[in-house]
Amino acid sequence: MSSYQELAARVDCFSETPVSTYGKFLCQQVEGIMEGFTSETVRKKNIDDMKEAEEAALEVMEKAIKKKKKASGTAKRLAEEIAAALNDEYPTSSRQVKSAQVSQVVKISGIIVADAQVRSKATKVTLRQCKHTIPDVSIKPGLEGFKLPPTCAAPQQGQLVKCPIDPYIMLPDKCECVDYQTLKLQENPEDVPHGEMPRHLQLFTERYHTDKVVPGNRVTIVGVYSIKKLAQRKGGDKTIQDIRAPYLRVLGIQIETSGPGRTNFTQFTPEEERIFKTLAQRKDVFEIIAKSIAPSIYGSADIKKSIACLLFGGAQMKLPDGITRRGDINVLLLGDPGTAKSQLLKFVEQVAPIGVFTSGKGSSAAGLTASVIRDPQSRSFVMEGGAMVLADGGVVCIDEFDKMREDDRVAIHEAMEQQTISIAKAGITTTLNSRCSVLAAANSVYGRWDESRGDENIDFMPTILSRFDMIYIVKDTHDVKDSTLAKHVIEVHVNASAAKERDNAGVPKAPTTDADGGVMQMYDTDGFLTIEFLKKFVTYARMTCGPRLTPQASEKLVNHYVKMRNPVVNADAFKSGKKAHHSAIPITVRQLEAIVRIVESLAIMELQHFATVKHVEEALRLFRVFTIEAAATGNLAGVEEFTSNADQKALNRIEVQMKKRFAIGTHVSEHLIVQDFVSRQHYKESLVKKVIDNLVRRGDLQQKMQRKMLIVFARKFV
């Protein structure tokens, strides 16, 4: 092999001379060798035919490393040249790999959904028989295994007793082993056709490729497409002996996601970056993005602005004490059916860099978080990630959130706030990342929203509601906008029919990319940002920006936070900017952190590294819309102790009556008090119990006999 001697001579020459003298010359020679070495040659060449080239390259590198350690840099550089040739090929999905590519090098992209424990696999074994030893028997890489020789290879002359069948045994202490791990690769959600299940492919990794990825990582794999024999059960069908299962023997892994929920697999051209920066410099960039969120849906301007904030997200921060503050924004849409909540979720799934859509009725706790299952082949436990793990770095959309079981909703508490999923099952104790935003939609308990029932429309625990940064009450009201809404719906249908007729007539569409396949079309025919462009812009903004608050913005936030917690400000006064005499809506630190995340997302849309007072004012306006209005009508009762104005007045009346009715030292039954206020005076049972708890906490009442009896200690008014 002439290239073998040439390669060895060049490596030796480079290791003995300074890089500054012969570096350029060596690079030119390497480029000459690599001219005929293309990705097309590697892909179509059978892996067995490349064994000689592989052995020659390894031998040259080993000699160079033994001779001089500096040559290891040369070996690495040569390996990078080969990897660059392989990386020229665009990755495909597991659905497109067929049997004709068996034993060929392929490049596949997907999501890791399960990983097994790291085990040892022998590469060379030593076999021993009573009179004969076979040393250093090489084993092929992969999952095929090794079969011991059935007969003895030693001479049989002069032996009285012949060797039996299967005489050899393996000597474990004389074996050379390497680490290996099996993974499960699932094709990307955007590559799955509608109505079909995502396909999976088993991966075989060894040596330094083990323990490199975890479930939820998006990866690009270069490997040899191989086949293995199916494991047959006892009494199984013998006609499937010739059927083989495919798997991929991994040669290289490139992780496409890195950092706290950020994606880096998208490459941007200088022209695209220039267009992104030009758009971000416009004063109305927030309005443009909000109007491009599901433009076929009429109205819901503030909801679309909140969804835009959800797509861009805030800046994740790791504090000095090790605590991580999440930057992703969670939004909940509550309200009447037929208000396009599900359509908004479907649109977000398309626009988000990583989007996963699921329905509440068909989702379980294990399907949303993670599960531990037994591998049917190795019989060992493997960990498999759910929807929130697969959406790491993106958005998970949960429709019919109210149809989920309460136990399943409790399972995502940790994932929504700490953005991790802890697993402790079957001897596996680990933590997975779920750094994703949650966009959920739910209906009222009574089907349509009943204004007279207030918080009874919501069947959620305060613990899950408090983890949403924005909660919108979407109502189908009858007003003067009905005619405008009807015209908009008819116009959408007319335009869709006209577009279909143009397609049938063969009218060419506007190109989505330029001649070089680079910049996508920015606007559609209606003047809105296209889905492809918006998706790229969201990815670019999340990758490049991590804004912080300016001193002026921080001071304004602090002042408004103190003002909102001031007891002399109520909901109406807060919206109008005037003062009143009572507050029914306490604001906590969790709401303050939600406002900070909204402020940071507004700065990210403008590609700014600092959030200003302008961003704070818009975030406070959104906060007034989605929190203050909903809480003032009683729709958020129970969320972080939110109480409506009507309920607050009822609490005051119950407390006054309770203090007037009972003298100091009186022993009364708590059950009778509750029944009296509920049945005779028609107060809510929750309000009566809340008043009793407040009086006990202040020391006006004392509970005895396991909360069955109450002792009155004071009658003074607070």
Number of C-alpha atoms within 10 A of each C-alpha: 8 6 12 15 12 12 18 18 13 15 21 17 13 20 21 13 11 10 12 8 10 15 12 10 13 16 13 11 13 14 12 11 13 14 8 10 15 15 19 14 13 17 18 14 15 16 17 9 10 11 11 12 13 11 12 17 18 13 14 18 22 14 14 21 17 11 13 12 11 14 21 17 12 17 19 12 13 18 12 12 16 16 15 13 16 21 14 11 14 9 15 17 20 22 15 7 15 10 10 9 16 18 21 17 25 27 25 21 23 26 23 27 24 25 24 20 15 14 13 13 20 19 16 16 21 19 20 16 16 11 9 14 16 14 14 14 14 13 15 12 13 20 17 12 12 13 7 11 13 11 12 20 14 13 9 11 7 7 8 7 7 10 17 10 10 12 17 22 14 15 12 12 8 13 17 15 15 13 16 21 20 23 26 20 27 23 23 19 18 13 13 15 9 9 6 7 10 16 14 18 20 18 23 23 24 21 13 11 16 18 17 12 17 21 23 25 23 28 20 21 23 22 22 23 23 23 19 14 15 14 12 12 8 7 6 9 9 10 7 11 11 8 11 13 12 19 24 29 25 20 17 14 17 14 17 17 17 13 10 19 22 21 21 14 15 12 10 13 10 11 10 19 14 11 14 22 14 12 19 20 14 11 10 12 16 18 13 16 19 23 22 22 24 19 15 14 19 17 14 13 14 15 23 21 21 24 23 24 28 28 25 29 30 27 23 19 15 12 9 7 6 8 10 14 16 24 28 29 29 25 23 21 23 25 24 21 17 12 17 16 22 20 15 20 25 19 16 27 20 17 24 23 24 24 26 24 20 19 17 21 14 11 21 17 19 16 17 23 26 25 17 18 15 13 14 9 9 10 9 12 18 20 24 24 26 22 25 33 31 32 30 29 28 30 30 29 28 26 26 19 23 21 17 19 14 14 10 17 21 14 17 21 17 15 23 23 20 16 24 21 22 14 17 11 13 13 9 13 9 11 13 20 25 30 28 31 30 25 26 26 25 25 24 19 16 12 11 15 23 16 12 10 12 19 21 18 22 22 14 17 13 15 14 16 19 18 23 22 25 26 26 21 20 20 15 13 9 7 7 8 10 12 10 11 14 11 11 16 14 11 13 15 12 12 11 12 12 12 14 12 12 13 12 9 9 9 10 8 9 9 10 17 12 10 8 6 9 15 19 17 16 19 16 13 8 9 11 18 21 19 22 15 19 23 18 20 24 20 23 24 22 24 16 13 21 22 21 20 20 14 13 12 20 16 13 15 22 12 10 14 18 11 14 19 15 16 16 16 21 23 25 16 15 17 14 8 10 11 15 14 10 15 23 22 26 16 20 13 9 14 20 17 15 22 23 24 25 31 31 30 33 27 30 28 25 22 21 20 16 18 25 22 18 12 20 25 15 15 24 18 13 19 21 16 17 18 22 21 19 21 25 22 19 25 26 29 21 19 18 18 15 22 24 26 20 13 19 17 12 17 19 13 12 18 18 15 11 19 18 11 8 16 14 13 12 12 16 15 14 18 13 12 15 18 15 14 18 16 11 8 10 10 18 16 13 10 19 21 16 15 18 22 15 13 19 17 11 11 12 18 24 18 18 13 7 6 11 12 17 21 20 21 17 15 16 9 9 6
